[in-house]
Amino acid sequence: MKIKRQKHAKKTISFYKYNFCFREPFQILIDGTFCQAALKNKIQIKEQLPKYLMGEVQLCTTKFQIRKCKHMKDPLPALECLLSMLGETNPHHYFIATQVRTL
């Protein structure tokens, strides 16, 4: 990672740690678009995200390491599911890894 990008990432992570009480292991909600882009570009998510965030991470999705969502019986599109898990205040301090720009 280039030094400029590393400094920016460190500054951003520090902001979230001190202002919003994010702590390690960082919980990262990953959607299918992010996994698909990583696979296409031959990026090892499990190895690269801890380096980029400079700390321990916990990769989560609604199908791997399961985080229960409220709409198991009435499935929603992935974007709406992730947004509902964040809620208004993001009480579980999730990061979102996606390729959807509108999010």
N, C-alpha and C positions, 0 to 999 in steps of 0.2 A: 504494500500500500504506500502511496506517495506520502511524503511528510505533511504536505498541506492538507490532504484529505484526512490523515490521521489526527492532526491537530483539531480540525473541525469536528470530527467524530468524538474526540475526547471532550471537547468543550460542550457539545450537545448532550452527551451522556452525563457529564457533571451537572448540567442544568437540571436534567430530569431527576438525578439522584438527590440533589439538595432542595429542589423546590417542590417535587411531587413524591418524595420518599420511595423512588424506585430503588431496588436493592438486588444484589446477586442471590441466586441465579436469576438472570433476566428471563422472563417468560415471553416467548415469541410465538404468537399465533401465525401459522403459515397457511396460506391457501394454495389451491391447485395451480393458479397462474404463476406464483412465485416458484413452486417446485418445477413446473414445466420450463420456465426460463432458465433456472439453474441447471437442469438436465441438458437443455439445448446448448448452453454455454460451457458445459462440463465443469461446473462449480460444485465443490463438495460443501454443502450447506453446513453440515455438522462440524467441519473443521474451520471454515472461514468466518462464520458469524462470531464465535468467541474471540477471534483475533480482531475483527472489526470493532466489536463492542468493548474490547479490552476487559473481559470478565467472563465468568461462567454463565452459560445460557441453558435454558430448558426449552426445547422445541415442542410446540403443542399444535394440535389441530383437533377437529372434532372426530377424527377417525384414528389417529395414531395414539399419542398419549392423550387420553380423552379428557376434555373439559366439557362437562354437561351443559347443554343448551336447553332452553325451555320449549323448544319446538321439535321434539323427537317424533311426535305423532303427525305433525303438520310441517313437513320440511319446507325450508325457505331457501332461496338462492344463497350462495356462499357469502356474498357481500352483505346481505341483510343479516345473516346469522352472525358474522363477525361484529357488525355494528351493534347488534343487540347484546353481545357479550361484553362489549366495552361499556355500554350504558352511557349515562350523562357524565359521570365522574371517573370512570375507569378504576373502580375500587381495588381490583386485583393487579393493577399496574402492568397490563399487557402491552407489549409492542406488537405491531401488526406488520407482517412481511407479505406483500402482495405486489402485483404488477398493475392493478387497477388504479388508474390515475385519479378517478373521481373520489376515491376513498381518502 
